[in-house]
Amino acid sequence: MSRLSVSQYLSAIESESARFREVLADADPAAPVPTCPAWDAHDLVHHLAATQAIWAWQVDNRPKGPDERPELERAATYADSLTAFDEASAGLVAALRDADPADPAWTWSKEQTVGFILRRQAHEALIHRLDAELTAIGRIGELDPTLASDGVEEVLDVMFGGCPEWGEFSPLPHYIRVELTDTGDDVWVQLGRFSGTDPSDDTHYDEDDIHVVDDPGVAADAVISAPAGVMDARLWRRGDGDSIHLAGDLMIVDHFRRVIHQPIN
């Protein structure tokens, strides 16, 4: 699956951030965020404002690491947090618009480029827009199918399937094809095990894992199919996924579920 263009990612950051701001503008600051149970609306606004400010700084100061980066303090009032969000969002778009996606930049991923930040922040804005809608109006709006299709590949590859340098992915000969019925895209996932010891705290891991792979040229053990927006929202635990269709070996599907059935804020 090919990535979207720079203009498409920038447009997504702008439009999804604008919708986020719109639905939270008159929300109760203490309203709970159902998809992030530890947060209220004020926390949600501050989180996305701080996130966008952080990545604007990283792009503007590339390739410096995070040690020199200032943190955005939480504003005392909800109105001030909304203003801080406006400034951070505009700053992120301006920074990314003036940068070459191929430029080196610090990220927490193996991919150390502006392009990684551009893509990641488009999906960050999209998913938190869903959080904002669930908080303020109790339901999510439509997801752009093209953006959501890219989002399915991104969440499976980067958020669930990424392997840190200190760990190892041991592949199994089992594959799932994630079929996006409205865009015609497929994302292939190989099952496996992850093992390794995190040097930061000496925690050892030995658990089920997945990796996104190219079409392996063999029949899938299972197929999971849905429109791209439904699939993306469900993988992020922002949708119920009732219309997702499963076919094939359900034990393989259960392995997949064990990996992805965890919340991401």
N, C-alpha and C positions, 0 to 999 in steps of 0.2 A: 504494500500500500504506500503510495507516495504521500509526502507531507503536503500541507497546504502552503500557499504562497505567503510571503511576508505581509502583503496587503490584507490577505484574509485573516491572518492571526491578529494583526493590528486592529482591524475592523471588529473582530470578536472581542478583544479587550475593551475597546471603546463602548460597543453596544451592550455587552453583558454588564460592564461596570455601571453604565447609565441606568440599566434596568434595576440592578441591585440598589442603586441610590434612590431611584424613583419609589420602589415599593417599601423601602425602609424610612423614607423621609418623615412620615407621620406615624410611624409605629411607636408603640409603647416601649421605651428603652429597656424595661424589665421583662418584656415578652420573652418567654423561653424559646430557644431554637430547638425544634424537635429532633433534628438530625445531628445536633451537637449538644447533648444533654447538659454539659457543664456550662454552656454559654447562654446569655440573654442577647437581645438585639444590640445593645450597646457593645457587648463583647464581640459580636459578629462584625459590626462596623469597624471597630478598632483593629480586629484581626486582619481584615482585607486592606485597610489603610496601611497598617504596619508592613504587611507583606509586599504591597506594591511599592512602598517607600524603600524597603530593603533592596528590592531588585532593581529599582531605578538607580539607586546608589551603586550597586554592583556593575551595572552597565556603564554609568557615567565614569566610574573609577576603574574600569577594567584594565588589567587583570588582577587588581588587588584582591586579597582574600578578605574574609569577614572580620578579622581581628581589629581592623581600623574603622569598621563601619559603625556609625551612630545608630542607636535604637530610637524608634518613634515612641515617645511617652504617650500613655493613654490620656486623652483629654478629660478634663473634669466633668464636662457636660456633654450630653448627647449631641447637641447642636454643634459644639466645637469638634466633636469626633466626625460629624458629617463634613464639616469644612476641611478637616485634616484629610479625610478620604478624597475629597475633590482635588486637593492639592497633590496628594500622592498619586492618584490615578492619572492626572494630567502629566505629572512628571515622568511616570513610567512610559506612557505613550510617546512623549517627546524624546526620551532617552533611546527607546527602541527604534523610533523612526529615523534617528540620525546615526544608527550603528549598523555595521555590516554583520549579518548573522554568522558569518564565518569567523569573526574576530574571537580570540580567546577571552574567556571571562570565567571567574570562579563560579562554580555551582557545587551543590552537594552530590551531583551525579558524576559518573565516569565521563559523560559528555560535558566538556568545559568550554562551552561556546555561548555567544549571545543568542544563537538560534535555539538552544535548549531553553533559555530563559523566556524567549518570545513565545515558544509553543506552550511551555508549562504555565505561563501566566494567562494565556488565553483560556486554558482549561480551569485554572484556579478561579478566574472571574466567572466562568460559566457555572461551575458547581456551587460557588457561593451565591450566585444569583438564585439558584434553586433553593438554597437555605433561606435566603431572604424572603422568597415567595411563600415558602412553607411557614415561616415565622409570622409574616404579615397578613397573608390571605388564606393560608391553609391548603394551597394546591400549587403545583408547578405548572408553568407555561410550556409552550412548545420549545423543543431544542432544534436548532438548525441541523438537518441531517448530515450535511457535509462535515460540519464541526464535530458533531457527536460521533460520527464514524471514526474520525481521527482520534477523538477522545477515548473510544473503546480500545484502540490499539495502544494509546499512550498509557491508560491506567493499567492495562494488563502487562505491558512491557516495562514501564518505568516504576509505577507505584507498587505493583504486586510482584513483578518478575525480575526486578533489578537485583543483581548479585554484587555485594560489596567485595572489595579486593581481598579481604581476609576470609572469605567464605568460598565454598565450591558447590556448583550445581552438578548433580549426578543424574543424567537423563534416563528416563524409562522409555521403552518402545511403545508409547501410547500417546495419541494425539486427539485433541478436540478442535473442531472447526467452529468458530464463532461466526455465524452467518448474519449479515445485516441486510434485511430483506428489502429495504427501500432504496439503499444506495448500491446494492450489488457487490459490496465489499465483503471479503472474508478475512478473518484473523485466525491464524493457526497457532495453537498452544500445545507445547510438549510438556508432559508431566515429568516430574522427577523429585529428587530429594535435595534439600539444602543442608549443608553442615558447615560448621566453623565456630571459632571462638572470637567474640568481639573483644578486641584489645583494650577498649575503653573501660570495660567493667568485668572482663573475664567470663561473661555469660556464654555458655556453650549452646549451640543450636543444632538440632538434628530433626528436621521436620519436612512435611510435604511442601513442594514448591512447583512453580510453573515457569516456563520461558516462552516468549513469543518467538516463533521461527518462520522461515519461509515455507511455502507449500512443500511438504516432504515427498509428494508424489505417491502417497499411499492413501488408502481409504481411512477416513477418520474413525476412531473408536466411538465417538459421540459427536452429535451436532447440536449446538445451541443457537436458536434463531429468533430474531425479533427485529423490529425497526431500530435504527441506530440510536435514536433518542431514548427509547425505552431501555435498550441495553446499557447505554452509558449511565443513565440515571440509576439503574439497578446496581451496576457494578460499584457505584459510589454510595450505595445505600440511600439514595434520594428518591427512589421510586419503588413501587411494589413488585413490578416485574410479572404481574399476573398474565400478561399476554406473551411471555417468553415460552417458546416451544422447545422441548427436550426430546432427542431421539438417540437411540444407540445404547451403549453399555452404561447403565446408571451407576455402577461402581466407579467408573472413570469420572463421571460427573460429580460424584461425591468427593473424590480426591480434589477436583477443581474447586468445589465449594469450600472445602476445609482451608484452602489457601485464601480465597477471596471473601469469606464470610467474617470480615472484621471491618470496623468503621474506620474511615479516614476523615479527619477534620480538614 
